[in-house]
Amino acid sequence: MVSQWVARPPPAGAQGGAQSATQLAMLIAWLTAETRLAHGDLAGALAAVRAASAQPPDAEPHFLWLLLATGMRACAEAGPGRLPPEAGDPAELRRALELAAAGQARPGRVEQAHAAVFDAEASRAAGLPNQAAWDAAAAAWESLGQPYPLAYALLRAAGAAAAAGDRDAAAPRLQRAAELASQLRAGPLLQQISRAARRARVEITDGEATSAAPFGLTGRELEVLRLVAAGRGNREIAAELFISPKTASVHVSNILGKLAVASRGEAAATAHRLHLFDPP
């Protein structure tokens, strides 16, 4: 039963080799579940997570949170009609995972990031997409400098925003997620982002410079320049585009270099002089 995976003290003398074996089993289960999810095999992913319940719950928190987060993602993906009858009830697994997570430590920033994803996926699995939870997960991964899980969290945050009818909140999250996925050449993730953008009726670019972009500016840099020309500071730009103030500052510096100007005021003047953002 999956419920056996609830944290409890390991048997006396079960440290050392037994713990290493448990951690290896958890890692294999996580890799298996991730591979099954990547191939659209939800039943196989859920089975891999269920199998991990047979292991003693004495693995390091890092390995546990890896599997917990992936397991809850599988539960969230396994919506009505998406599983064969023999696959079992994902709701039972979801409850067991929530019970297991409640007893697990979150000792470091990586574990806390996985835990934030778990909490957000739990809401999604319950049919209650939570933008704030996904924003928290995105912030956790951004602070760790991990672009792939950051892009995934932004995608889900955008989906939650779109589900609430807030396209203005969905758009910058999808745009940044697309840029990150493009930089990573993460094709399958970029396809998910593009589908989400179409559903939300949001136009995104991949963030690469195009022949139509003046001065070789990327799509993101054009967005930042538009806000610079409107008199926005870095914190305001960061808030509007859902990036950090430091990232906004980097974009502004890149823009100044590409425009060959020395100040934000000169950049704004150049944008106005060339009518870059005049309405059509």
C-alpha positions in Angstrom: 0.0 0.0 0.0 1.2 3.5 -0.8 0.2 4.6 2.7 3.2 2.6 4.0 5.3 5.5 2.7 4.4 7.7 5.6 7.5 8.9 7.4 8.3 6.9 10.5 11.5 6.2 12.4 13.7 3.6 10.6 14.3 0.3 12.4 17.3 0.1 14.7 20.5 -0.5 12.8 18.8 0.3 9.5 21.2 3.2 8.7 24.2 3.0 6.4 23.9 0.4 3.6 20.1 0.0 4.0 19.7 3.8 3.7 21.9 3.9 0.6 19.8 1.1 -1.0 16.6 3.0 -0.2 18.0 6.2 -1.7 19.0 4.3 -4.9 15.5 2.7 -5.1 13.9 6.2 -4.7 16.1 7.6 -7.4 15.3 4.8 -9.8 11.6 5.2 -9.1 11.9 8.9 -9.7 13.8 8.4 -13.0 11.2 5.8 -14.1 8.3 8.0 -13.3 9.9 11.0 -15.1 10.6 8.9 -18.2 7.0 7.5 -18.2 5.6 11.0 -17.9 7.8 12.2 -20.8 6.4 9.5 -23.0 2.8 10.2 -21.9 2.5 6.9 -20.0 0.6 8.1 -16.9 -0.3 4.7 -15.7 3.4 3.7 -15.8 4.4 6.8 -13.9 1.8 6.2 -11.2 2.9 2.6 -10.9 6.5 3.6 -10.4 5.6 6.0 -7.6 3.4 3.3 -6.0 6.2 0.8 -6.1 8.4 3.2 -4.1 6.0 2.8 -1.2 7.4 -0.6 -0.6 10.8 1.0 0.4 11.5 1.9 4.0 11.0 5.7 4.4 14.5 6.4 5.6 15.9 8.1 2.5 17.4 11.6 2.5 14.8 14.3 2.2 16.2 15.3 -1.2 15.4 11.9 -2.7 12.0 11.8 -1.1 11.0 15.3 -2.3 12.1 14.4 -5.9 9.7 11.5 -5.9 6.9 13.3 -4.0 6.9 16.2 -6.5 7.0 13.9 -9.6 4.4 11.6 -8.1 2.0 14.5 -7.5 2.6 15.8 -11.0 1.6 12.4 -12.3 -1.6 12.6 -10.2 -2.3 16.1 -11.6 -1.9 14.9 -15.1 -4.1 11.8 -14.6 -7.4 13.6 -15.1 -10.8 11.9 -15.8 -10.7 9.5 -18.7 -6.9 9.6 -19.1 -6.2 6.3 -17.4 -7.1 2.7 -18.2 -9.3 1.0 -15.6 -6.5 -1.2 -14.4 -4.3 1.8 -13.6 -5.9 2.3 -10.1 -7.2 5.3 -8.5 -4.9 8.3 -8.6 -6.9 10.0 -5.9 -5.8 7.3 -3.4 -2.2 7.9 -4.4 -2.6 11.7 -4.1 -3.9 11.3 -0.5 -1.0 9.0 0.4 1.5 11.5 -1.1 0.0 14.4 0.8 0.2 12.3 4.0 3.8 11.4 3.3 4.8 15.0 2.5 3.3 16.3 5.7 5.9 14.4 7.7 8.9 15.2 5.6 11.6 17.7 6.5 12.5 20.6 4.1 16.0 21.2 5.3 17.5 23.1 2.3 16.6 25.4 -0.5 16.4 22.6 -3.0 14.1 20.5 -0.9 12.0 23.6 -0.3 11.8 24.2 -4.0 10.6 20.7 -4.7 8.2 21.0 -1.8 6.8 24.2 -3.4 6.2 22.3 -6.6 4.6 19.5 -4.7 2.2 22.0 -3.0 1.3 23.6 -6.3 0.8 20.2 -8.1 -1.4 19.1 -5.2 -3.7 22.0 -5.8 -3.7 21.2 -9.6 -4.5 17.5 -8.9 -7.4 18.6 -6.7 -8.8 20.7 -9.6 -7.8 24.0 -8.0 -5.0 25.6 -10.0 -3.2 28.0 -7.7 -1.3 30.8 -9.4 0.2 32.0 -6.1 1.6 28.5 -5.3 3.2 28.3 -8.8 4.6 31.8 -8.4 6.2 30.7 -5.2 7.7 27.6 -6.9 9.0 29.8 -9.7 10.6 32.1 -7.2 12.3 29.2 -5.4 13.8 27.8 -8.6 14.9 31.2 -9.8 16.7 31.8 -6.6 18.6 28.5 -7.2 19.4 29.5 -10.8 17.6 26.4 -12.3 16.0 27.5 -15.6 14.2 24.3 -16.6 12.0 23.9 -13.4 11.6 27.7 -13.4 10.2 27.5 -16.9 7.9 24.7 -15.9 6.6 26.6 -12.9 6.0 29.7 -15.0 4.0 27.6 -17.5 1.8 26.3 -14.7 1.5 29.8 -13.1 0.3 31.1 -16.5 -2.1 28.3 -16.8 -3.6 29.0 -13.4 -3.8 32.7 -14.4 -5.5 31.9 -17.7 -8.0 29.6 -16.0 -9.0 32.6 -13.8 -9.4 34.7 -16.9 -6.4 36.9 -16.2 -4.6 37.0 -19.6 -2.5 40.0 -18.5 -0.9 37.8 -15.8 -0.6 34.8 -18.1 1.2 36.6 -20.9 4.5 37.6 -19.3 4.8 34.2 -17.5 4.3 32.4 -20.8 6.8 34.7 -22.6 9.5 34.2 -20.1 8.9 30.4 -19.9 9.2 30.3 -23.7 12.5 32.2 -23.7 13.9 29.9 -21.1 12.8 26.8 -22.9 14.2 28.1 -26.2 17.5 28.9 -24.6 17.6 25.4 -23.2 16.5 23.9 -26.5 13.8 22.1 -24.5 11.5 21.2 -27.4 8.8 19.3 -25.6 8.5 22.0 -22.9 8.4 24.7 -25.5 5.6 22.8 -27.3 3.6 22.7 -24.0 4.2 26.5 -23.6 3.0 27.2 -27.1 -0.1 25.1 -26.7 -0.9 26.9 -23.4 -0.4 30.3 -25.2 -2.8 29.3 -27.9 -5.4 28.2 -25.4 -5.0 31.5 -23.5 -4.9 33.5 -26.8 -1.6 35.0 -25.9 1.1 35.8 -28.4 4.6 34.8 -27.5 8.0 34.7 -29.2 10.9 32.4 -28.5 13.1 35.3 -27.3 15.6 35.1 -30.1 16.5 38.1 -32.2 14.8 38.3 -35.6 15.5 40.2 -38.8 12.6 42.4 -38.0 13.9 43.4 -34.5 15.8 46.7 -34.6 19.4 46.7 -33.3 19.3 42.9 -32.9 17.1 43.2 -29.8 15.4 40.1 -28.6 11.7 40.0 -27.9 12.2 40.3 -24.2 14.5 43.3 -24.7 11.9 45.0 -26.8 9.4 44.5 -24.0 11.9 46.0 -21.5 12.7 48.9 -23.8 9.0 49.7 -24.2 8.7 50.0 -20.4 11.9 52.0 -20.2 10.5 54.4 -22.9 7.4 54.7 -20.7 9.5 55.8 -17.7 9.5 52.6 -15.7 12.2 51.8 -13.2 13.8 48.3 -12.9 11.5 47.3 -10.0 8.4 48.3 -12.0 9.7 46.5 -15.1 10.5 43.4 -13.0 7.0 43.4 -11.5 5.2 43.8 -14.8 7.3 41.1 -16.7 7.6 38.8 -13.7 11.4 38.9 -13.6 13.8 39.8 -10.9 15.0 43.5 -10.6 18.5 42.1 -11.2 17.4 40.5 -14.5 15.6 43.7 -15.5 18.9 45.6 -14.9 20.8 43.1 -17.1 18.3 43.5 -19.9 18.6 47.3 -19.6 22.4 47.1 -19.8 22.1 44.9 -22.9 19.7 47.3 -24.5 22.0 50.3 -23.8 24.9 48.4 -25.5 22.9 47.4 -28.5 21.6 50.9 -29.0 25.0 52.4 -28.3 23.7 54.8 -25.8 24.9 55.6 -22.3 21.6 56.1 -20.3 18.0 55.0 -20.0 16.9 58.5 -21.1 18.9 58.2 -24.3 17.4 54.7 -24.9 13.9 56.1 -24.4 14.7 59.0 -26.8 16.0 56.6 -29.4 12.8 54.5 -29.1 10.6 57.6 -29.5 12.7 59.0 -32.3 12.4 55.8 -34.3 8.7 55.4 -33.5 9.4 51.9 -32.3 6.3 51.7 -30.1 3.9 54.0 -31.9 0.4 52.5 -32.4 -0.2 51.0 -35.8 
